Amino acid sequence: MDVKSVLRGGAASELLDLVVRDGGIGANVKRRGWFGGFMSVIWLAYMIGPTIQRWRNADQPTASLATATLFAFAALIVGSFIVFRRADGTSRWVERPVDRRMWPVLAGMTACSAGLMALLGTVALPTLIFVGVIAIFHMPSRESGYVACTVTLAMLLVPVVLPRLSGVPFYVSFVPVLIWVARQLGLRGERLTELARRQQAELAIVEERNRVARDVHDILGHSLTVITVKTELAQRLVDVDLTRAKAEMADVERLAREALAGVRDTVGGLREVSLRGELANARTALAAADIDAALPEAVPDTRHSELFGWVLREAVTNVIRHSAARHCTVTVTETSIEVGDDGRGLGTVDSGSGLSGLRERVRAAGGTLTLSSEGGVRVRATVPE
C-alpha cells in the first residue's frame, strides 16, 4: 500500500515529509538528543581551566583523574539525552513514566561530581547542579522534585561538613529547585493550552452538529410538508382527474428524491441553497396547497442569497403547515426578505427548532429576524449592507 495514500491530511503529510527528509523519526530524534546533550555539556566548560591548571602544576595523577572523570561526567550527560529522550521527540515538559535506568545514571553523575570535588576542590561543587537538572529533564515531577531538593540540600551541607569546599555563593544551591519550579510552570502552561485546544475542538464539533441538524430540519421539514400536501391533493383527485393525480404523485416522487439528495449533501457539507431556487420551490409548494402566491419574478443580486433562501424555505413551510392562509406574499431587497400571509396569526407559528435555527443563521450573518402579526404572520430577516 502506498504510504502517501495512508498518511493524508496536513499533519500526516508533514510527518511523512519529516520521515523522508530526516531519514526517519528515530534518526531525527537521535540527532536532537546529541544536540541537547552537547548544549548541556557546554556549561561544563568552566571546569576546563582548573583541570588544565593541574597539568601545568605537573600534578599528573590528579590532572589525569580529573580529565577522565570530567569526560565520564560529560558522557553521562550526553548519553542521558540520547537514551532517555522520548521516541516521539516531544517536549521535555511532557510528563512520562520514570525509567529505572535513570537511577544508575544519576548515581554515576553524583560519583563523578564527588570525584571532581575531591580532585579539584571548591570549583567542582556546582557540578552537582547537573545531577538535578538531568533528573528534571528526564524524570516525572515527583521523582525529579525529590532529586532537585536533595541536590540543593547537599550543596548547602557539603561546605558545612567540608569547609575546604566553601566559597561558592549559597544561592547557587537553589538553582535545581528553581529549574524544577520552571518545569512545573511549563507543564501547567501546556496542560492549559491542551485544555483550551480540546475545548475549541469540542465547540467546533458542537457547532457542526448544530449546523447539520438545522440543515436536515430545514430540508426535511419543507420537503415532507410539500409531499404531504401533494399526496393529499392526489388522493382527492384520483377519482376526479386521474391525469393530474398522476402528475402530483410524480411531483411527490421528485420531491422525495430531492429531499434524500439534500440530506446526503448536507451531511457531506455540500448542500447549497439559493434564493432563486427556493422561490421556484415555493411557487410549486404554495400552488399545491392552493395558496395564492405573490412572488417576485426577479430578485436583486445579493451576497445573502443563501441565507434568504433558508428564510424563505422555513417561512413558506410554516405558511403551508400551520397558517391556513389563502394568500402569501414575498418581498426581497438586497438587505432583507419578508414573507407574509393572511392566516391565523402568530399563535400558529412553529417556534421550535426551525425558527430557532433560522435565528441562529441570521444572527451569524450579523442580521436580525423578526416576527409580527398584521392580519396574519410576517417573517422578516434584515442584514447589514
Secondary structure, DSSP 4 states (H G I P E B T S, - for coil): --HHHHS-SHHHHHHHHHHHHHT-HHHHHHHHHHHHHHHHHGGGGGGHHHHHHHHHTT-HHHHHHHHHHHHHHHHHHHHHHHHSS-TT---TTS--PPPTTHHHHHHHHHHHHHHHHHHHGGGGGGGHHHHHHHHHHHS-HHHHHHHHHHHHHHHHHHHHH-GGG--S-GGGGGHHHHHHHHHHHHHHHHHHHHHHHHHHHHHHHHHHHHHHHHHHHHHHHHHHHHHHHHHHHHHHHTTT-HHHHHHHHHHHHHHHHHHHHHHHHHHTT-----HHHHHHHHHHHHHHTT-EEE--SS----TTHHHHHHHHHHHHHHIIIII--SEEEEEE-SSEEEEEE-SS-GGGS--SHHHHHHHHHHHHTT-EEEEE-SSS-EEEEE---
